[in-house]
Amino acid sequence: METKSNASKDFIIPVLVLVAICFATTFLLAFTYGVTSPIIAANTETAASEARSALLEEAKGEFEESSADCIAYEEGKVYVENVFNAKNGSGMVVTVKSNSYGGLLTAMVGINKDGEVTGVQITEHADTPGVGTKAHVAEHLAQYVDKSELGSDNIKAHADDVMEVTGASVSSGAVHKAVYCALEQFKEMGGVK
């Protein structure tokens, strides 16, 4: 009899306690996710809306999502996530995912009705801070402003007077391909309609 009692104390009770802890933890995580998920989604959309407004000021903050097909320049590596057209026809903002050193980065590219880049902003990335992120700074991204065409999807070609950041060649190339892809999306759509 003593061995059954000891087995119950030594094995079954700790297992039941661990199972109860796992269920409670899972419930609390699911509850927390349910509460925070809509808040995170709202904050993400607000940040994206502010970025669109900054990239294409002529739109005066009024955009509508385009129903046009989004292109995949390199399947799974460089592709358009969405396109928002300015309601007043002044241009569009193209969101592109591009494979960078730390994984996919998200770049938003403003393009006016004449097909010229009005601005580039990196909204999400996993690149190395202080190294790869040097390709995300305003001074580097400003090289693309007023360009309506890039001579190559490869930044190393230097065909468009866009220089890569020394020490951040992979990140520089990812940003370059994102802008190139956004301009291709603009052409594919036939401009702003």
LOMARPA-382629 format. One record per residue (C-alpha): residue number from 1; x, y, z. Coordinates in Angstrom, 1 decimal. Each point is the difference from the previous one (the first is absolute). Layout:
N
[atom NUM,[X,Y,Z]] ...
***
This chain:
193
[atom 1,[0.0,0.0,0.0]] [atom 2,[2.8,2.4,0.8]] [atom 3,[1.5,-0.3,-3.5]] [atom 4,[-3.3,1.0,-1.6]] [atom 5,[-0.3,3.0,2.2]] [atom 6,[3.6,1.0,-0.6]] [atom 7,[-0.5,-0.4,-3.8]] [atom 8,[-3.0,2.2,0.2]] [atom 9,[1.9,2.7,1.9]] [atom 10,[3.2,-0.3,-2.0]] [atom 11,[-1.4,-0.3,-3.5]] [atom 12,[-3.7,0.6,-0.6]] [atom 13,[-0.5,3.2,2.1]] [atom 14,[3.0,1.9,-1.5]] [atom 15,[-1.2,-0.9,-3.5]] [atom 16,[-3.5,1.2,0.7]] [atom 17,[1.4,3.2,1.4]] [atom 18,[2.1,0.6,-3.1]] [atom 19,[-2.9,-0.7,-2.3]] [atom 20,[-2.1,2.5,2.0]] [atom 21,[2.7,2.6,-0.3]] [atom 22,[0.3,-0.6,-3.8]] [atom 23,[-3.8,0.4,-0.4]] [atom 24,[0.0,3.2,2.1]] [atom 25,[3.0,1.5,-1.9]] [atom 26,[-1.6,-0.8,-3.4]] [atom 27,[-3.3,1.6,1.0]] [atom 28,[1.8,3.1,1.3]] [atom 29,[2.1,0.3,-3.2]] [atom 30,[-3.1,-0.4,-2.2]] [atom 31,[-1.9,2.6,2.1]] [atom 32,[2.9,2.4,-0.3]] [atom 33,[0.3,-0.5,-3.7]] [atom 34,[-3.7,0.6,-0.4]] [atom 35,[0.2,3.2,1.9]] [atom 36,[3.2,1.4,-1.6]] [atom 37,[-0.4,-1.2,-3.6]] [atom 38,[-2.6,2.6,-1.1]] [atom 39,[2.0,2.8,1.7]] [atom 40,[3.2,-1.1,-1.8]] [atom 41,[-1.9,-0.1,-3.3]] [atom 42,[-1.4,3.4,0.5]] [atom 43,[3.4,1.5,1.0]] [atom 44,[1.6,-1.7,-3.1]] [atom 45,[-2.7,1.5,-2.3]] [atom 46,[0.4,3.4,1.5]] [atom 47,[3.8,-0.1,-0.5]] [atom 48,[-0.5,-1.1,-3.6]] [atom 49,[-2.5,2.7,-0.6]] [atom 50,[2.4,2.6,1.4]] [atom 51,[2.8,-1.3,-2.1]] [atom 52,[-2.1,0.2,-3.2]] [atom 53,[-0.9,3.6,0.8]] [atom 54,[3.6,0.9,0.5]] [atom 55,[1.2,-1.7,-3.2]] [atom 56,[-2.7,1.6,-2.2]] [atom 57,[-0.9,3.3,1.6]] [atom 58,[-2.1,1.1,-3.1]] [atom 59,[-2.5,-2.7,0.9]] [atom 60,[-0.9,1.9,3.1]] [atom 61,[-0.3,-3.3,2.0]] [atom 62,[-2.8,-1.4,-2.1]] [atom 63,[0.7,-3.4,-1.5]] [atom 64,[-1.9,-3.1,-1.2]] [atom 65,[1.5,-3.4,-0.4]] [atom 66,[0.4,-1.1,-3.6]] [atom 67,[-1.6,-3.2,-1.3]] [atom 68,[2.7,-0.4,-2.6]] [atom 69,[2.1,-3.2,0.0]] [atom 70,[3.2,0.4,2.0]] [atom 71,[3.1,-1.1,-1.8]] [atom 72,[2.6,-2.4,1.4]] [atom 73,[3.3,1.0,-1.4]] [atom 74,[1.9,-2.9,1.6]] [atom 75,[-2.4,-2.6,1.4]] [atom 76,[0.1,0.1,3.8]] [atom 77,[3.0,2.4,0.0]] [atom 78,[-1.2,3.3,-1.6]] [atom 79,[-3.7,0.6,-0.4]] [atom 80,[-2.7,2.7,0.3]] [atom 81,[-2.1,-0.4,3.1]] [atom 82,[-2.6,2.7,-0.8]] [atom 83,[-0.6,3.2,-2.0]] [atom 84,[-1.9,3.0,1.3]] [atom 85,[-1.1,2.6,-2.5]] [atom 86,[-0.5,3.6,1.0]] [atom 87,[-3.7,0.9,-0.3]] [atom 88,[0.9,3.2,-1.8]] [atom 89,[2.1,-1.8,-2.7]] [atom 90,[3.3,1.6,1.2]] [atom 91,[1.8,-3.4,0.2]] [atom 92,[0.3,-3.2,1.9]] [atom 93,[1.8,-1.6,2.8]] [atom 94,[1.3,-3.5,-0.6]] [atom 95,[1.0,-2.3,2.9]] [atom 96,[2.7,-2.5,-1.0]] [atom 97,[1.5,-2.9,1.9]] [atom 98,[3.7,-0.5,-0.9]] [atom 99,[2.4,-2.7,1.2]] [atom 100,[2.7,1.7,2.1]] [atom 101,[2.8,-1.2,2.3]] [atom 102,[-2.3,-0.6,2.9]] [atom 103,[-2.9,-1.4,-2.0]] [atom 104,[-2.8,1.9,-1.8]] [atom 105,[-0.1,3.7,0.5]] [atom 106,[-3.1,2.1,-0.8]] [atom 107,[0.5,3.2,-2.1]] [atom 108,[-2.6,2.5,-0.9]] [atom 109,[0.6,1.9,-3.2]] [atom 110,[-1.9,3.2,-0.9]] [atom 111,[-0.3,0.6,-3.8]] [atom 112,[-1.7,3.1,-1.4]] [atom 113,[-2.3,0.0,-3.1]] [atom 114,[3.0,0.6,-2.2]] [atom 115,[1.7,-3.2,1.2]] [atom 116,[2.6,1.7,2.1]] [atom 117,[1.0,-1.3,3.4]] [atom 118,[-1.1,2.5,2.7]] [atom 119,[1.5,-1.8,2.9]] [atom 120,[1.0,-3.4,1.5]] [atom 121,[-0.5,-1.2,3.5]] [atom 122,[1.0,-3.2,1.6]] [atom 123,[-2.8,-1.0,2.4]] [atom 124,[1.1,-3.4,1.2]] [atom 125,[3.3,-1.9,-0.1]] [atom 126,[2.2,-2.4,1.9]] [atom 127,[3.4,1.4,-1.2]] [atom 128,[2.9,0.4,2.3]] [atom 129,[-0.3,3.3,1.9]] [atom 130,[2.8,2.5,-0.8]] [atom 131,[1.2,-2.1,-3.0]] [atom 132,[-2.9,-1.1,-2.4]] [atom 133,[-2.2,2.8,1.3]] [atom 134,[2.4,2.6,-1.6]] [atom 135,[-1.8,-0.8,-3.2]] [atom 136,[-3.3,1.0,1.6]] [atom 137,[1.0,3.6,1.0]] [atom 138,[-1.6,3.0,-1.7]] [atom 139,[3.2,1.1,-1.7]] [atom 140,[0.4,-3.3,-1.8]] [atom 141,[-3.7,-0.3,-0.9]] [atom 142,[0.0,3.6,-1.4]] [atom 143,[2.1,-1.3,-2.9]] [atom 144,[-3.2,-1.5,-1.5]] [atom 145,[-2.1,3.2,0.2]] [atom 146,[-1.0,1.4,-3.5]] [atom 147,[1.1,-3.2,-1.8]] [atom 148,[-2.5,-1.4,-2.4]] [atom 149,[2.1,-2.9,-1.1]] [atom 150,[2.9,-2.0,1.3]] [atom 151,[2.5,-1.4,-2.5]] [atom 152,[0.3,-3.3,1.7]] [atom 153,[-1.5,-2.0,2.9]] [atom 154,[3.6,-0.4,1.2]] [atom 155,[1.4,2.9,2.0]] [atom 156,[3.5,-1.1,-0.8]] [atom 157,[-0.6,0.9,-3.6]] [atom 158,[0.1,3.8,1.0]] [atom 159,[-2.0,0.6,-3.1]] [atom 160,[-2.2,2.6,1.7]] [atom 161,[2.5,1.8,2.2]] [atom 162,[-1.4,-1.7,3.1]] [atom 163,[2.8,-1.1,2.2]] [atom 164,[0.0,-2.9,2.4]] [atom 165,[1.0,0.4,3.6]] [atom 166,[3.4,-1.4,0.7]] [atom 167,[-0.3,-2.9,2.5]] [atom 168,[-3.7,-0.3,-0.7]] [atom 169,[0.0,-1.3,-3.5]] [atom 170,[-2.7,-2.6,0.5]] [atom 171,[-2.3,2.5,1.7]] [atom 172,[0.7,2.7,-2.6]] [atom 173,[-0.8,-2.6,-2.7]] [atom 174,[-3.3,-0.9,1.7]] [atom 175,[-1.1,3.6,0.1]] [atom 176,[1.0,0.5,-3.6]] [atom 177,[-1.9,-3.0,-1.2]] [atom 178,[-3.0,1.2,2.0]] [atom 179,[0.0,3.4,-1.7]] [atom 180,[0.6,-1.7,-3.4]] [atom 181,[-3.0,-2.4,0.7]] [atom 182,[-2.2,3.0,1.0]] [atom 183,[0.8,1.8,-3.3]] [atom 184,[-0.8,-3.2,-1.9]] [atom 185,[-3.3,-0.3,1.8]] [atom 186,[-0.8,3.6,-1.1]] [atom 187,[0.8,-0.8,-3.6]] [atom 188,[-2.0,-3.3,0.2]] [atom 189,[-3.0,2.0,1.1]] [atom 190,[0.4,2.5,-2.7]] [atom 191,[0.6,2.8,2.4]] [atom 192,[-2.7,1.6,2.2]] [atom 193,[-3.6,-0.2,-1.3]] 
***
